Amino acid sequence: MKSDIHPDYRLVVFQDQSSGTNFLVRSTMQTAETIEHEGQTYPLAKLEISSASHPFFTGTMKIVDTAGRVERFERRYGKGRKG
């Protein structure tokens, strides 16, 4: 492999915001936040949904709020804007 062309592959904590579950996995994801996990400091990547909170894996019904995102998009870029 060529040196200095590959992203940094390191341990990153992925945190599910709805269930509070943490997953420690290797990733190239770049983050600005860090978290203390099992006595070590790791980069933190926040997730809205993961296998710990997804209805398919948990067997519970949960409504994911996407209306806020759509409204924010329409405000930002204009609803029905003609180009």
For each residue, the residues with C-beta under 8 A, 3 or more apart:
1: 6
2: 5 6
3:
4:
5: 2
6: 1 2 9
7: 28 30
8: 28
9: 6 26 27 28
10: 26 27 28 43
11: 24 25 26 27 42
12: 24 25 26 27 29 31 42 43 44 45
13: 22 23 24 35 37 42 43 44 45
14: 22 23 24 25 27 45 46 47 50
15: 20 21 22 23 35 44 45 46 47
16: 19 20 21 22 23 47 48 49 50 52 53
17: 20 46 47 48
18: 48 49 53 62
19: 16 50 52 53
20: 15 16 17
21: 15 16 50 52 53
22: 13 14 15 16 35 37
23: 13 14 15 16 50
24: 11 12 13 14 37 38 42
25: 11 12 14
26: 9 10 11 12
27: 9 10 11 12 14 45
28: 7 8 9 10
29: 12 43 45
30: 7 43
31: 12 34 43 44 45
32:
33: 43 44 46
34: 31 41 42 43 44
35: 13 15 22 41 42 43 44
36: 39 40 41
37: 13 22 24 40 41 42
38: 24
39: 36
40: 36 37
41: 34 35 36 37
42: 11 12 13 24 34 35 37
43: 10 12 13 29 30 31 33 34 35
44: 12 13 15 31 33 34 35
45: 12 13 14 15 27 29 31
46: 14 15 17 33
47: 14 15 16 17 50
48: 16 17 18 64
49: 16 18 53 54 64
50: 14 16 19 21 23 47 53 54
51: 54 57
52: 16 19 21 57 58
53: 16 18 19 21 49 50 58 62
54: 49 50 51 57 58
55: 58 59 60 61 62
56:
57: 51 52 54
58: 52 53 54 55 62
59: 55
60: 55
61: 55
62: 18 53 55 58
63:
64: 48 49
65: 68
66: 69 70
67: 70 71
68: 65 71 72
69: 66 72 73
70: 66 67 73 74
71: 67 68 74 75
72: 68 69 75 76
73: 69 70 76 77
74: 70 71 77 78 79
75: 71 72
76: 72 73
77: 73 74 81
78: 74 81
79: 74
80:
81: 77 78
82:
83:
